[in-house]
Amino acid sequence: MALRFIGIDPDTDEKNCPRVWVDDEKKELVFQGWKAGEELEDEVRSTGPLPDYEAVVRIPVRMVHILREACDAIEHPDVVR
């Protein structure tokens, strides 16, 4: 796996916080976020199944610019940032 770190929650203490990576080999975005509680998971299940091997994580809106950067990085890996 070739994870490329994109960014971290800008309002963090840099310990246990939301982060975003790009897996260049698999062409996937990888997220670390806060675990969803049962209430949110139930709401997610109301739109479809949530298998045991999947998870719901929360990412704050203040990280939108980091998510955009990650999307650009995976769609256009040839563009150097």
Protein Blocks (a to p, Z undefined) as FASTA:
>chain_A
ZZddfbdcfkbghlaccdddddfklopacdddddddfklmmmmmmnoccdfkbccddddf
klmmmmmmmmmmmmmmmbcZZ
